[in-house]
Amino acid sequence: MKANRLLYTILLCCNGLSVFASTISSDTLFPSSSLHKSKRFVFQLITQEYITNENSFYLDAKSDTCFIIFETTPTLNTMGMAYFDDEFGKKPWSKASSVQGMPFQLRFSNKGRIVELVNWKDFRDLLTSSISKQAKAKIISSSEFDQQKNLFNQESIVRRLVMEDINYLFDLSEDSLREDAEYLRIKPVRSPFSGEDIFIRGTLNTLRPEGTKNTVKIFTKNIAGPAEKPILLQECEEYQLKNTDGQQPNSEIQRVGLNNEIEYQYNTAQKAMVRAVFSDIMSINFQSRGNIRIYTLWDIE
């Protein structure tokens, strides 16, 4: 497990995206984004969470909606970002976490990929304060506190921790994708038990829906397999014991699964991801928990 954590630290700095084409084609897509060149643009975010049993019956379900507003700043290729209840930016998001309630300053590359969270140190201080409270309450050890504090001194790590979806929303800009190829893809997927990454092999492919001219859909799928499931099972058992005061839980854990999927909808004329659906599904025995986030490009000025 310790070796995996070292690998996590090293690969996380590289943003965790590796793709290898399985075929050769002359039809190549070059995704990019021109959104950062606009005065203002807005994404609507719909979040959906649910729990189902072995019969796919919903035991619990909830949803929420907010708007993420990006606005230009005097600095080249840099935009401010904040979460709101309304598309006009008059009411801060009432259900925002402490991180989501803070203003973000994002720097983009010329082709629209996010390359820096400019005010990352503000978030570093917030994260450090949080783990400091955990250390004082003896929830984490002093060595764990020091390890995490050192990680928080890296902009790339802080950026991913506080805005992972937004990173991936613009992540394919500057890339090149052969449209009739299927790519093998290794992606860090955060464990729901330990909060650390498990590197899961998956696929990436594209599709042009019939009858459309400028629409390309891009699908990524990473599903825990034989190499990852034992790690998840061990972490789940440790998590259960920790939260039952060291007593053996009532039900035996026999299997644990983790799926991570993204469906992008890219518009070649607008040069923008106009929609993205992020799906994380965790299963323990026969019960599943889903966390779906749907980003829709709402407005551009």
Salt bridges, closest charged atoms under 4 A:
ASP64 OD1 - LYS95 NZ 3.93
GLU71 OE2 - ARG40 NE 3.46
GLU116 OE1 - ARG107 NE 2.88
ASP125 OD1 - ARG124 NE 3.17
GLU155 OE2 - ARG159 NE 2.69
GLU164 OE2 - ARG160 NH2 2.74
GLU164 OE1 - ARG190 NH1 3.40
ASP165 OD2 - ARG293 NE 2.89
ASP171 OD1 - ARG113 NH2 2.94
GLU179 OE1 - ARG208 NE 2.77
GLU196 OE1 - ARG5 NE 2.33
ASP197 OD2 - ARG160 NH1 2.61
GLU235 OE2 - ARG5 NH2 2.31
GLU263 OE2 - LYS217 NZ 3.38
ASP280 OD2 - ARG293 NH1 2.66
ASP299 OD2 - ARG40 NH1 3.89
GLU301 OE2 - ARG40 NH1 3.33
